[in-house]
Amino acid sequence: MKQLEAIPERSATPPGAQNREAPRRRAAWRTALTSYSFILPIAVFGVFLLVYPVLYSLALSFRDATVETIVGGDMPFIGFSNYEQSLADPTFWQALQNTVVFTFCSILFQFTIGFLLAIFFQNRFPLKNVLIALLLIPWIIPVLTAANTFKGLFNEVGPINQIAHLLGLPTVPWLASPGFALVATIVANIWIGFPFNFILLYSGVCNIPPEVYEAARIDGAGYWRRVSHITLPILKPVTVAVLMLGTIYTVKVFDLVFIMTGGGPANTSHLLSTYAYQIGFSIYNYGEAAAIAIVIIALILTLNLFQLFLKRR
């Protein structure tokens, strides 16, 4: 027993294991630091150019921020007064309604046209790549150019009314009529945005194996049955991404409407973005304009969360 007690206990860690563990830890730290250094620029960009403006706008929406208070160096806290002032303005509700209609109609027709073109270009035919390149032109050209082009097309003496006159149809003051000004901007936005939907949906369609369509065709499935039971289900992730990106872009559209109608006539074609600009840079009530900007962010988040909910179902 004494001999057994005299035997020292052996260490669970083999000799030299700790010496080998230290370099491994240092190598792991170097790898982690290298990895994080690559994402550091975009993280800094996101914090200072995305997160900070949103937080600043949120803080500004609770203050009385006008030219007088800013010059005086004091922007008193007024709680939800800016939001209450906006909600009491009939133009706000008109702009909100226009934004919802503008977004829904634009997304509906942009996605429908893009999807139909995507399944059409599944086929092989001469000059296919040339036509795809031409279809991308509306998306590539600057919005300023597109807006001024459509402003000329929908002018009272523009080509659309000239063609209508030649056909014996009544001419319409598109941009000067409260009932048609928003319609003209929706048409222009559909033309600008459908190539984006088309190119993303087309890339998704190209990744569907042809064997799947061939097996369905052999089983007797017609063309539209193959589209509804194969193409659409497989494109579901792409569809959700397209709708979410399209919603974000469309809700915050500003330049197109500002150039074509300026929110008129009589504020009937205002979107929330153009209305916020008018409040901020015509009336110089920056606090209320910030409140409207927060409403735009909340609307975008609500619509995208609704789309994610539908995707999970």
TIVOFI-586847 format. One record per residue (C-alpha): x, y, z; residue in three letters. Coordinates in nm, 4 decimals. Example, Ala and Ser with C-alpha at 12.3 -4.5 7.8 and 13.67 -1.06 7.14 Angstrom:
<tordrens>
[[1.2300; -0.4500; 0.7800]; 'Ala'] [[1.3670; -0.1060; 0.7140]; 'Ser'] 
</tordrens>
This chain:
<tordrens>
[[0.0000; 0.0000; 0.0000]; 'Met'] [[0.2841; 0.2387; 0.0838]; 'Lys'] [[0.4422; 0.1698; -0.2500]; 'Gln'] [[0.1160; 0.2458; -0.4240]; 'Leu'] [[0.0791; 0.5688; -0.2289]; 'Glu'] [[0.4293; 0.6744; -0.3273]; 'Ala'] [[0.3499; 0.6592; -0.6975]; 'Ile'] [[0.2729; 1.0166; -0.8130]; 'Pro'] [[-0.0508; 1.0864; -1.0013]; 'Glu'] [[-0.0085; 1.1230; -1.3778]; 'Arg'] [[-0.1286; 1.4443; -1.5353]; 'Ser'] [[-0.4344; 1.4127; -1.7619]; 'Ala'] [[-0.2704; 1.6486; -2.0126]; 'Thr'] [[0.0201; 1.4905; -2.2022]; 'Pro'] [[0.3540; 1.6703; -2.1780]; 'Pro'] [[0.3832; 1.9443; -2.4374]; 'Gly'] [[0.0085; 1.9572; -2.5115]; 'Ala'] [[-0.0249; 2.3012; -2.3583]; 'Gln'] [[0.2685; 2.4206; -2.5671]; 'Asn'] [[0.0911; 2.2988; -2.8806]; 'Arg'] [[-0.2436; 2.4501; -2.7738]; 'Glu'] [[-0.1130; 2.8074; -2.7467]; 'Ala'] [[-0.0094; 2.8411; -3.1143]; 'Pro'] [[-0.3455; 2.6975; -3.2190]; 'Arg'] [[-0.5293; 2.9602; -3.0175]; 'Arg'] [[-0.3162; 3.2370; -3.1624]; 'Arg'] [[-0.3819; 3.1055; -3.5142]; 'Ala'] [[-0.7571; 3.0937; -3.4436]; 'Ala'] [[-0.7473; 3.4537; -3.3188]; 'Trp'] [[-0.5583; 3.5658; -3.6276]; 'Arg'] [[-0.8101; 3.3919; -3.8517]; 'Thr'] [[-1.1013; 3.5527; -3.6668]; 'Ala'] [[-0.9445; 3.8984; -3.6798]; 'Leu'] [[-0.8742; 3.8593; -4.0510]; 'Thr'] [[-1.2316; 3.7528; -4.1173]; 'Ser'] [[-1.3811; 4.0412; -3.9186]; 'Tyr'] [[-1.1463; 4.2906; -4.0833]; 'Ser'] [[-1.3067; 4.2074; -4.4201]; 'Phe'] [[-1.6581; 4.2894; -4.2958]; 'Ile'] [[-1.5475; 4.5921; -4.0910]; 'Leu'] [[-1.5857; 4.8445; -4.3793]; 'Pro'] [[-1.9432; 4.7391; -4.4590]; 'Ile'] [[-2.0243; 4.7336; -4.0862]; 'Ala'] [[-1.8966; 5.0907; -4.0478]; 'Val'] [[-2.0867; 5.1901; -4.3618]; 'Phe'] [[-2.4069; 5.0353; -4.2275]; 'Gly'] [[-2.3787; 5.2010; -3.8875]; 'Val'] [[-2.2946; 5.5537; -4.0034]; 'Phe'] [[-2.4909; 5.5715; -4.3294]; 'Leu'] [[-2.7891; 5.3472; -4.2536]; 'Leu'] [[-2.8474; 5.2959; -3.8822]; 'Val'] [[-2.7484; 5.6446; -3.7645]; 'Tyr'] [[-2.9757; 5.8353; -4.0109]; 'Pro'] [[-3.2732; 5.6199; -3.9124]; 'Val'] [[-3.2111; 5.6710; -3.5408]; 'Leu'] [[-3.1560; 6.0436; -3.5935]; 'Tyr'] [[-3.4804; 6.0723; -3.7924]; 'Ser'] [[-3.6608; 5.8827; -3.5175]; 'Leu'] [[-3.5263; 6.1235; -3.2546]; 'Ala'] [[-3.6045; 6.4240; -3.4758]; 'Leu'] [[-3.9638; 6.3117; -3.5208]; 'Ser'] [[-4.0246; 6.3738; -3.1492]; 'Phe'] [[-3.8903; 6.7302; -3.1556]; 'Arg'] [[-4.0059; 7.0669; -3.2777]; 'Asp'] [[-3.7499; 7.0938; -3.5577]; 'Ala'] [[-3.8150; 7.4003; -3.7689]; 'Thr'] [[-3.5875; 7.6683; -3.9118]; 'Val'] [[-3.6498; 7.8896; -3.6088]; 'Glu'] [[-3.5732; 7.6225; -3.3487]; 'Thr'] [[-3.2673; 7.4960; -3.5356]; 'Ile'] [[-3.1219; 7.8475; -3.5737]; 'Val'] [[-3.2045; 7.9186; -3.2100]; 'Gly'] [[-3.0119; 7.6085; -3.1090]; 'Gly'] [[-3.3041; 7.4500; -2.9255]; 'Asp'] [[-3.5332; 7.1767; -3.0579]; 'Met'] [[-3.7752; 7.1082; -2.7705]; 'Pro'] [[-3.9159; 6.7624; -2.7161]; 'Phe'] [[-4.2854; 6.7569; -2.8140]; 'Ile'] [[-4.3644; 6.3853; -2.7978]; 'Gly'] [[-4.6020; 6.2552; -3.0646]; 'Phe'] [[-4.7191; 6.6001; -3.1766]; 'Ser'] [[-4.5556; 6.5646; -3.5203]; 'Asn'] [[-4.7301; 6.2323; -3.5751]; 'Tyr'] [[-5.0629; 6.3771; -3.4571]; 'Glu'] [[-5.0198; 6.6750; -3.6888]; 'Gln'] [[-4.9545; 6.4449; -3.9834]; 'Ser'] [[-5.2488; 6.2191; -3.9051]; 'Leu'] [[-5.4767; 6.5232; -3.8846]; 'Ala'] [[-5.3756; 6.6371; -4.2343]; 'Asp'] [[-5.6020; 6.5020; -4.5137]; 'Pro'] [[-5.3087; 6.5239; -4.7564]; 'Thr'] [[-5.1226; 6.2656; -4.5479]; 'Phe'] [[-5.4025; 6.0131; -4.5868]; 'Trp'] [[-5.4238; 6.0905; -4.9585]; 'Gln'] [[-5.0478; 6.0330; -4.9890]; 'Ala'] [[-5.0710; 5.7095; -4.7886]; 'Leu'] [[-5.3543; 5.5823; -5.0083]; 'Gln'] [[-5.1618; 5.6794; -5.3223]; 'Asn'] [[-4.8507; 5.5021; -5.1934]; 'Thr'] [[-5.0405; 5.1778; -5.1304]; 'Val'] [[-5.2141; 5.1926; -5.4720]; 'Val'] [[-4.8912; 5.2919; -5.6473]; 'Phe'] [[-4.6987; 5.0071; -5.4809]; 'Thr'] [[-4.9638; 4.7398; -5.5347]; 'Phe'] [[-5.0256; 4.8200; -5.9024]; 'Cys'] [[-4.6561; 4.8591; -5.9806]; 'Ser'] [[-4.5540; 4.5334; -5.8131]; 'Ile'] [[-4.8474; 4.3430; -5.9645]; 'Leu'] [[-4.7753; 4.4411; -6.3245]; 'Phe'] [[-4.3949; 4.4428; -6.2914]; 'Gln'] [[-4.3957; 4.0895; -6.1518]; 'Phe'] [[-4.6560; 3.9605; -6.3998]; 'Thr'] [[-4.4734; 4.1026; -6.7022]; 'Ile'] [[-4.1358; 3.9883; -6.5685]; 'Gly'] [[-4.2620; 3.6352; -6.5027]; 'Phe'] [[-4.4286; 3.5989; -6.8439]; 'Leu'] [[-4.1104; 3.7177; -7.0146]; 'Leu'] [[-3.9000; 3.4805; -6.8021]; 'Ala'] [[-4.0963; 3.1710; -6.9043]; 'Ile'] [[-4.1069; 3.2951; -7.2658]; 'Phe'] [[-3.7278; 3.3231; -7.2788]; 'Phe'] [[-3.6951; 2.9626; -7.1612]; 'Gln'] [[-3.7331; 2.8761; -7.5278]; 'Asn'] [[-3.4469; 2.8940; -7.7711]; 'Arg'] [[-3.4807; 3.1217; -8.0720]; 'Phe'] [[-3.2577; 3.3508; -8.2807]; 'Pro'] [[-3.1393; 3.6829; -8.1298]; 'Leu'] [[-3.2524; 3.5734; -7.7831]; 'Lys'] [[-2.9571; 3.7348; -7.6044]; 'Asn'] [[-2.9986; 4.0555; -7.8047]; 'Val'] [[-3.3618; 4.0837; -7.6991]; 'Leu'] [[-3.2699; 4.0225; -7.3344]; 'Ile'] [[-3.0163; 4.3037; -7.3541]; 'Ala'] [[-3.2765; 4.5358; -7.5058]; 'Leu'] [[-3.5272; 4.4516; -7.2322]; 'Leu'] [[-3.2799; 4.5712; -6.9699]; 'Leu'] [[-3.2659; 4.9243; -7.1148]; 'Ile'] [[-3.5563; 5.0628; -6.9041]; 'Pro'] [[-3.3806; 4.9470; -6.5886]; 'Trp'] [[-3.0382; 5.0780; -6.6927]; 'Ile'] [[-3.1243; 5.4300; -6.8025]; 'Ile'] [[-3.1390; 5.6992; -6.5294]; 'Pro'] [[-3.4752; 5.7623; -6.3671]; 'Val'] [[-3.4369; 6.1312; -6.4554]; 'Leu'] [[-3.4315; 6.0412; -6.8249]; 'Thr'] [[-3.7239; 5.8001; -6.7968]; 'Ala'] [[-3.9339; 6.0459; -6.5957]; 'Ala'] [[-3.8825; 6.3282; -6.8442]; 'Asn'] [[-3.9549; 6.0902; -7.1338]; 'Thr'] [[-4.2888; 5.9850; -6.9868]; 'Phe'] [[-4.3640; 6.3434; -6.8901]; 'Lys'] [[-4.3354; 6.4275; -7.2586]; 'Gly'] [[-4.5384; 6.1231; -7.3640]; 'Leu'] [[-4.8254; 6.2096; -7.1289]; 'Phe'] [[-4.8179; 6.5802; -7.2085]; 'Asn'] [[-5.1439; 6.7308; -7.3327]; 'Glu'] [[-4.9895; 6.7689; -7.6786]; 'Val'] [[-4.7676; 6.4637; -7.6441]; 'Gly'] [[-4.7582; 6.1503; -7.8612]; 'Pro'] [[-5.0203; 5.9602; -7.6608]; 'Ile'] [[-5.2840; 6.2275; -7.7035]; 'Asn'] [[-5.1775; 6.2779; -8.0661]; 'Gln'] [[-5.2366; 5.9083; -8.1391]; 'Ile'] [[-5.5680; 5.9197; -7.9525]; 'Ala'] [[-5.6732; 6.2198; -8.1636]; 'His'] [[-5.5835; 6.0374; -8.4874]; 'Leu'] [[-5.7923; 5.7393; -8.3759]; 'Leu'] [[-6.0876; 5.9621; -8.2957]; 'Gly'] [[-6.0561; 5.9096; -7.9206]; 'Leu'] [[-6.0887; 6.1916; -7.6668]; 'Pro'] [[-5.7627; 6.3417; -7.5438]; 'Thr'] [[-5.6854; 6.3339; -7.1722]; 'Val'] [[-5.4842; 6.5875; -6.9710]; 'Pro'] [[-5.2936; 6.3075; -6.8030]; 'Trp'] [[-5.0605; 6.5048; -6.5776]; 'Leu'] [[-5.3053; 6.7888; -6.5097]; 'Ala'] [[-5.6027; 6.5704; -6.4172]; 'Ser'] [[-5.6492; 6.4526; -6.0562]; 'Pro'] [[-5.7889; 6.1234; -6.1789]; 'Gly'] [[-5.5094; 6.0388; -6.4236]; 'Phe'] [[-5.1882; 6.1894; -6.2841]; 'Ala'] [[-5.1240; 5.8938; -6.0522]; 'Leu'] [[-5.2087; 5.6495; -6.3332]; 'Val'] [[-4.9429; 5.8082; -6.5539]; 'Ala'] [[-4.6775; 5.7720; -6.2832]; 'Thr'] [[-4.7756; 5.4070; -6.2256]; 'Ile'] [[-4.7372; 5.3303; -6.5971]; 'Val'] [[-4.3943; 5.4934; -6.5987]; 'Ala'] [[-4.2849; 5.3020; -6.2879]; 'Asn'] [[-4.4028; 4.9707; -6.4355]; 'Ile'] [[-4.1909; 5.0351; -6.7445]; 'Trp'] [[-3.8866; 5.1184; -6.5306]; 'Ile'] [[-3.9175; 4.8224; -6.2929]; 'Gly'] [[-4.0271; 4.5195; -6.4962]; 'Phe'] [[-3.6718; 4.4388; -6.6252]; 'Pro'] [[-3.5543; 4.3942; -6.2646]; 'Phe'] [[-3.8277; 4.1374; -6.2025]; 'Asn'] [[-3.7604; 3.9709; -6.5372]; 'Phe'] [[-3.3852; 3.9226; -6.4922]; 'Ile'] [[-3.4158; 3.7759; -6.1408]; 'Leu'] [[-3.7026; 3.5453; -6.2335]; 'Leu'] [[-3.5272; 3.4437; -6.5551]; 'Tyr'] [[-3.2135; 3.3461; -6.3603]; 'Ser'] [[-3.4313; 3.1315; -6.1353]; 'Gly'] [[-3.6104; 2.9704; -6.4295]; 'Val'] [[-3.2773; 2.8846; -6.5937]; 'Cys'] [[-3.1769; 2.6835; -6.2843]; 'Asn'] [[-3.4781; 2.4496; -6.3116]; 'Ile'] [[-3.3614; 2.1147; -6.4573]; 'Pro'] [[-3.5166; 2.0442; -6.8008]; 'Pro'] [[-3.5658; 1.6810; -6.6976]; 'Glu'] [[-3.8385; 1.7889; -6.4554]; 'Val'] [[-4.0398; 1.9493; -6.7368]; 'Tyr'] [[-3.9752; 1.6507; -6.9620]; 'Glu'] [[-4.1032; 1.4054; -6.6999]; 'Ala'] [[-4.4184; 1.6151; -6.6479]; 'Ala'] [[-4.4739; 1.6368; -7.0236]; 'Arg'] [[-4.4464; 1.2603; -7.0577]; 'Ile'] [[-4.7028; 1.2230; -6.7779]; 'Asp'] [[-4.9428; 1.4321; -6.9843]; 'Gly'] [[-4.9154; 1.7693; -6.8105]; 'Ala'] [[-4.9919; 2.0653; -7.0363]; 'Gly'] [[-4.7808; 2.3804; -7.0616]; 'Tyr'] [[-4.9675; 2.5927; -6.8069]; 'Trp'] [[-4.9997; 2.2984; -6.5696]; 'Arg'] [[-4.6223; 2.2597; -6.5815]; 'Arg'] [[-4.5860; 2.6302; -6.5112]; 'Val'] [[-4.8271; 2.6253; -6.2157]; 'Ser'] [[-4.7066; 2.2970; -6.0612]; 'His'] [[-4.3346; 2.3124; -6.1368]; 'Ile'] [[-4.2136; 2.6622; -6.2227]; 'Thr'] [[-4.4028; 2.8613; -5.9611]; 'Leu'] [[-4.3314; 2.6308; -5.6618]; 'Pro'] [[-3.9598; 2.6068; -5.7450]; 'Ile'] [[-3.9385; 2.9845; -5.7927]; 'Leu'] [[-4.0997; 3.0566; -5.4538]; 'Lys'] [[-3.7746; 3.1727; -5.2818]; 'Pro'] [[-3.6856; 3.3902; -5.5812]; 'Val'] [[-4.0397; 3.5258; -5.5935]; 'Thr'] [[-4.0300; 3.6308; -5.2285]; 'Val'] [[-3.6940; 3.8030; -5.2778]; 'Ala'] [[-3.8205; 3.9850; -5.5890]; 'Val'] [[-4.1379; 4.1008; -5.4145]; 'Leu'] [[-3.9515; 4.2182; -5.1049]; 'Met'] [[-3.6925; 4.4142; -5.3016]; 'Leu'] [[-3.9606; 4.5541; -5.5301]; 'Gly'] [[-4.1681; 4.6645; -5.2324]; 'Thr'] [[-3.8728; 4.8413; -5.0709]; 'Ile'] [[-3.7897; 5.0211; -5.3940]; 'Tyr'] [[-4.1470; 5.1153; -5.4848]; 'Thr'] [[-4.2631; 5.2478; -5.1474]; 'Val'] [[-3.9733; 5.4927; -5.1375]; 'Lys'] [[-4.0032; 5.6120; -5.5004]; 'Val'] [[-3.9519; 5.9875; -5.5056]; 'Phe'] [[-3.7748; 6.1201; -5.8143]; 'Asp'] [[-4.0154; 5.9740; -6.0721]; 'Leu'] [[-4.3281; 6.1302; -5.9194]; 'Val'] [[-4.1510; 6.4539; -5.8268]; 'Phe'] [[-4.0369; 6.5096; -6.1851]; 'Ile'] [[-4.3587; 6.4035; -6.3582]; 'Met'] [[-4.6226; 6.5690; -6.1386]; 'Thr'] [[-4.4550; 6.7224; -5.8335]; 'Gly'] [[-4.7356; 6.5707; -5.6275]; 'Gly'] [[-5.0014; 6.7647; -5.8161]; 'Gly'] [[-5.2427; 6.8609; -5.9322]; 'Pro'] [[-5.3792; 6.9821; -5.5967]; 'Ala'] [[-5.1709; 6.7225; -5.4058]; 'Asn'] [[-5.3665; 6.4350; -5.5646]; 'Thr'] [[-5.0606; 6.2382; -5.6827]; 'Ser'] [[-4.8466; 6.2804; -5.3725]; 'His'] [[-4.6724; 5.9728; -5.2352]; 'Leu'] [[-4.5464; 5.9669; -4.8768]; 'Leu'] [[-4.1953; 6.0379; -5.0037]; 'Ser'] [[-4.2919; 6.3473; -5.2039]; 'Thr'] [[-4.5235; 6.4640; -4.9258]; 'Tyr'] [[-4.2393; 6.4369; -4.6723]; 'Ala'] [[-4.0187; 6.6389; -4.9069]; 'Tyr'] [[-4.2862; 6.9086; -4.9355]; 'Gln'] [[-4.3267; 6.9281; -4.5580]; 'Ile'] [[-3.9524; 6.9354; -4.4985]; 'Gly'] [[-3.8264; 7.1621; -4.7760]; 'Phe'] [[-4.1279; 7.3783; -4.8624]; 'Ser'] [[-4.2830; 7.4316; -4.5190]; 'Ile'] [[-3.9491; 7.3665; -4.3411]; 'Tyr'] [[-4.1041; 7.1500; -4.0711]; 'Asn'] [[-3.8267; 6.8943; -4.0405]; 'Tyr'] [[-3.9761; 6.7230; -3.7376]; 'Gly'] [[-4.2999; 6.6370; -3.9169]; 'Glu'] [[-4.1060; 6.5338; -4.2277]; 'Ala'] [[-3.8992; 6.2968; -4.0119]; 'Ala'] [[-4.2208; 6.1541; -3.8663]; 'Ala'] [[-4.3500; 6.0817; -4.2178]; 'Ile'] [[-4.0167; 5.9163; -4.3036]; 'Ala'] [[-4.0578; 5.6870; -4.0014]; 'Ile'] [[-4.4072; 5.5994; -4.1262]; 'Val'] [[-4.2522; 5.5025; -4.4619]; 'Ile'] [[-4.0025; 5.2740; -4.2855]; 'Ile'] [[-4.2827; 5.1188; -4.0793]; 'Ala'] [[-4.4897; 5.0617; -4.3955]; 'Leu'] [[-4.1981; 4.8891; -4.5697]; 'Ile'] [[-4.1339; 4.6644; -4.2680]; 'Leu'] [[-4.5032; 4.5772; -4.2394]; 'Thr'] [[-4.5361; 4.4815; -4.6057]; 'Leu'] [[-4.2174; 4.2739; -4.5988]; 'Asn'] [[-4.3190; 4.0937; -4.2792]; 'Leu'] [[-4.6535; 4.0143; -4.4421]; 'Phe'] [[-4.4727; 3.8690; -4.7437]; 'Gln'] [[-4.2499; 3.6560; -4.5178]; 'Leu'] [[-4.5618; 3.5340; -4.3375]; 'Phe'] [[-4.7144; 3.4269; -4.6678]; 'Leu'] [[-4.3901; 3.2510; -4.7628]; 'Lys'] [[-4.3899; 3.0414; -4.4464]; 'Arg'] [[-4.7474; 2.9367; -4.5097]; 'Arg'] 
</tordrens>
